Amino acid sequence: MLKRFPFPFVPFCVALVCAAFSNAESKPLQVYAVDVEGGQSTLIVSPSGQSLLIDTGWPGNKGRDADRIVAAAKSAGLKQIDYVLITHFHRDHVGGVPQLAERFKIGTFVDHGRNLEDSNDPKQDYAAYEKVLTGHKHLVVKPGDYVPIRGIDVVVLTAAGEHIQNALPGAGNPNPACADEPKPKPDDTENARSLGTLITYGKFRMLDLGDLTKDKELELMCPNNLIGTVDLLIVSHHGWSQSDSNAFVSAIHPQAAIMNNGARKGGSPDVWTIVNNVVGPQRFWQLHYSVEGGAEHNVAEKFIANPNEKKDEGKDIQVRAFRDGKFQIRNSRNNNRVNYPRATVVK
């Protein structure tokens, strides 16, 4: 039998629900770009309190990357990571899974399905990952699916070499930059199979395509831009030249970008130039100073979390984003922070 409360209790109950909803709405989305030395690990905490970790960095190094992820999770007040999403099965993205699982509670693993690269390292790393899956929930997703995190929308754009076929709401306009974009060679590695997502909180939009290669980027961008514009770009593939074509970066036209490069991995001058030209000054952030980039192809030091190659501090870059599209990026090394007030216009 349905239990009913006396009438005088109803307004009080409604008030509690409304207050709780209002409190959740006012909380920011939090993002931690964790330094895993040229791999990827991005922790996202929804205003609801649920969490998503995109990739886990490298194995080995006495659990260095897992320890840094756990430190970020604890800083965010988490007792478990609800979803761990693996973009693809390369060592710098999936390698840290076993060590992380030993150190912190994980709810559900999300991936594109089995390893699709016929080479030794991905086979070995996928086998190690499969062992950890035992005893955990596991979700295989395809383009158009959503990762079910309360308070934010996480839509899958690319997975296992496939991509969304229809433009997202408000997107779909022709991309004039396609005409001048050289046709890239097809890529047959796991990079091209990256599980890419668009994360939306109100008007704030953040794009992370893992290590998606240029050939697959252009399928999303040409002849029409299927994504629209975004507020924050996690620069694909650590800023290496195999990704981040001008037709892609100029079309999504991020307000700000974070590059998860290492001192000697990623940060290629041609990619740096493309991203820098689009986002402009005070809007480009790097996890490391890029040795390859040199003085002319690195941002100002205050926007670099780890500027000294010989001093391994493991500092991260943090983001707080609000429903109205406003967001702030902060360098944990020096507390340099910039507020970005303008919301995205999807086009």
N, C-alpha and C positions, 0 to 999 in steps of 0.2 A: 504494500500500500504506500502511495506517495505521501511523504511527510510534508505538511504545510505549516509554515510559521504564522503566528498571529499577525494581523495586519500592521500593528505599530512597528514591527521589526523590519518590514519591507523597505521603507525609505532609508533606514540605517544601512541595510545590506547594499542597496543600490549606491549609496554614498561611498561605502567602502570600495566597491568595485570600480566606481568612477575615479576615486582617488588613486587606486592602484594603477589603473590604466593611464591616468595623467602622469604619474610618476615615471612609468616605463617609457612613455612618449618623450619625456624631457631628458632622458638619459642619452648620452652619446654612444655611437658605434665606436669601438676601440680597435685599432690595428697596430700590431707590433711587427715590424720588419726585422726579424731576428738575424743577427750576424752569424751565418754558418760558413763563412770563409769561401764565398764564391759558389755556394749551393743555394738552395732556396728553403726558407721556412717563414711563413707569414701567419701569424696568429690573429684571428678575428673574433671579437667578443661582441655579440649582439646586445642591444639594450635590454633584452629579455634575460640575459645572463647565460644563454647558451653560447657555445664556442665552436669555432671551425679552425683547424690548423691545415694550411696548405703546404704540404711537403715537410720533410723532417731532416734535411741536410745529410751530411756524410756519416758513415760508420767510423769506428776506430777513434783515435785521438783521446782514449780514456773516457769516452762518452761526452766529449766537449760540447757537441751540438745538442745532444739530448739535454744536458745540464742547462744550456742557455735557453732552450725552449721551456723547460720546467721553471726556470727563474722568471721568465716572462709570464707564464701561466699563473704562478703564485702572485706575482706583482698585480695581475688583473683580478686576483681574488678567486681563482678557479680551484676546484678540488678534483675536477676531471676535465678532459677535453672531449666534448660530445661527439665531434666528427673530425676524423683525420682524412683529408683528401689528398690522394697521391696523383699528381698531374701525369707522371709517366715513370717508367722503371729504369731510370738512370741513377747511378750511385749517389750523386749529389742531391737527389730529390727523395729517394726512397731508402737510402742506405741507413739512415738513422732510426728506422722504425723499431728494430729489435731492442736497441738501447733505451729508446723512449718508453716503450711498453714495459720495460723493467722498472722504470722510475716513476711513472705517472699513469693514472687510470685513464683508459680510452674507451669511449662508447662504441662508435661505429666507424669502420673504414669505408671510404668511398674511392672508387677507381673506374677506369674505362674497360675493365675486363683483363684478360690475360696479356702477358708480355707479347709484343708483336715484332720484336727485333731479333734477328737470327745472329746474335754474336754472344760471346761468352759472358761478359760482365752483366748485361741485363738478365741473362738466364740465371746467373748465380744470385743476383740481387732479388729477382722475382721469387726464387725458391726460398730465400730467407724471409721475405715478406709473407709468402704463403704460410709458413710455419706460425707466424704471429697471428694470422687471421683466425686460426683455430681458437675457439672460445670467445670470439668477438662477432658482433653483428657486421654484416658486409653488404654494401650497396653498390651495384654496378649501374652506371648511368650512361645515358646517351644524349645527344643534342636535343634541347627542348625540355629536358627533365629539370626538376627543382630539387635541391638539397633541402630537406625539411627543417629549417632552423627558424624558431619563433622570433618574430620581430624584424627580420630582414628577408629579402628575396635573394636567393642564390640560384641563378639560372645557368644551366650548362649550355655553352655555345659550341664547343668542339669536344670530341672524344673519339678515340680509336680511328683517327683519320677522317672522320665525318664532321659536318658542321650544320648549324641551323639552316633551313631552306627558305624560311620567310623572315622578312625584316622584323625587328622588334618594334613595338608601338612607337610611332613618331619617327622612326628611321626609314631607310630605304631610298634616299635620294642618290642620284648619280654622283660618282666620285671623279672629279676632273683630273685628279693626280694619277689616275690609272694609265692615262695615255702616255705618260713619260716614264712609267715604271718598267725596267727591264724584266723580261720573263725569267724567273728563277728556275734552277734545276729541281726536279722532284727529289724529296728527301725520303729515304726508306728506313730511317731510324725511329726510335721511340719519340724523339723530339716532335716529329710531325703528327704523332698520335696524342699529343698533350691534351689533357682534360682542362679546358679553359672555361672560366666562369665570369659572369657579371654579377656583382654584389650591389644591391640597391637598398638604401635606407631613406625613405621619403624621396627627396630630390637629389640625394647624394648617390653617385654612381662610381664604382671602382671596378677596374678591369684587370684580370690576371689570367693570362693565357699560357702560363708555364714557359716551356721552351718552344712554343709553336714556331715553325719555320716559315720563311717568306712565301713559299708556294701555297701553304695553307692559310696564311694571313690574307693573301690576295683573293682567295675564294670567298672570304667574308667581306671584302672591300670592293671588289670589282665585278661587274661594272658599277654596282650599287653598294653603298655602305649599309650593311645589314644591322649594325650595332648602334650607330648614332654617335654622339659625343659623350665624353665621360669627364668626371672631375679628377679622378686619380688613376694613373697608370702605374702598375708594377711592371717595369720595363722587361720585356720578354727576353729570355735566354741570357740573362746577366749582362745585357748590352753587347752581345756578340753579333758579328756581321751576318750570320745565317738568318737573323730575324730582324724585326723592326724596320721594315721598308718605309720609305717616305710616304707611299700611298696609304699605308696603314696608319702611321702616327699622325700625319696631317689630317686625315679624315676623322679620327676619333678626337683629335684636338684636346688633349687633356689640359686641365688647369695646372696640374702639378704631376710630377713623376718621381718615383723612387726606383733606383737601380740597385739590384742586389748583387753587385759585382764583388770579386775579391781583388786583392792587390795585384795579382798576376792572372786573373781570370775574368774575362769580360771587359766592358768599358772600351770597346773598339772605337777609335776616333771617328769613323764614318757614322756609326750609330749614335755616338755622343752628340755629334753635330746635328743630326736629324732631330733628336729629342730636344736638344737645347734651343734650336731654332724655333720649334713649335711652342714650347712652354715658356721660354724667356727667363730672364733673371729672377732670382728669389723663388723659383718654382721647381728647381731640379735638385734632387737630393741623392747622395751616393752612400752606400755602406762602407766603401773603401776608396781611398785614392788609387786611381788606376795607373800603374807603372807604364802600361802601353800607351795610355792617353797623353802622358807628359803634361807639362805646364799649360799647354794650349787647349787640352781636351779633358780638363777636370773642372768641376765647379769650385767656387770659393771654399776655403777650408772650413768655414763655419757651417757649411751644408754637408760636410763629410763626417760620418760617424767615427770612422777609424782612419785618420790621415797618415799614420806612421806605420809602415809595413813591419818594422822591427819591434813594435810595441803592440802586442796582441791584447787589446782591451775588450773586444767582443761587445762593443756598444751597439745599441739598436736605434732605429728611427721609429717614432710613435706618431699615430694619427688619432685624432678625436673628431668625429663627424656627426652632424646634427640633421634632423629631418628636413630643415629648410634649405639644406645644401651647403651650409657653412661648414668649414672644417679647419682644423689646425694641424700642422706638422711640427714635430719637435725632435731635435737632435739630443739624444740622452747624454752624449759626451759633454756638451757645453751648455745645454739648456736653451740653445738658440731655437726660437719658435716663430712661425709665421702663420697668420690667420688669412684664410681665403674666404671672402664673403660672398662671392657670386655663385649662384646656382647654375647647373648645367642647362643648356637649351638643347634638347635632342633634335638632331636634324639629319 
